[in-house]
Amino acid sequence: MKRIKIGDWVEALIYTLSFGYGEHIALWIARTFFKKETCGCCERKEWLNRLTNKEYNGNCNQIKL
């Protein structure tokens, strides 16, 4: 049985609260205010998932609602 990872829960919450535009908003903020080319969403998800599941392999952008 696989454990539910906290990064997936946070991503689903952000997706739901922002009506699917969470990553677009984060990317706009990162580019506009911080001059970065990535929003860091994937890195955040990987870090949070590894907190609850040590065997997590780093597959990002595979949200399943």
BELPE-V360850 format. One record per helix or strand. SS is the DSSP state (A for helix, B for strand). FROM is the first residue (numbers start at 0). LEN is the number of residues. If there is no record, write none. Layout:
BEGIN
ss=SS from=FROM len=LEN
ss=SS from=FROM len=LEN
END
This chain:
BEGIN
ss=A from=5 len=12
ss=A from=21 len=12
ss=A from=40 len=12
END
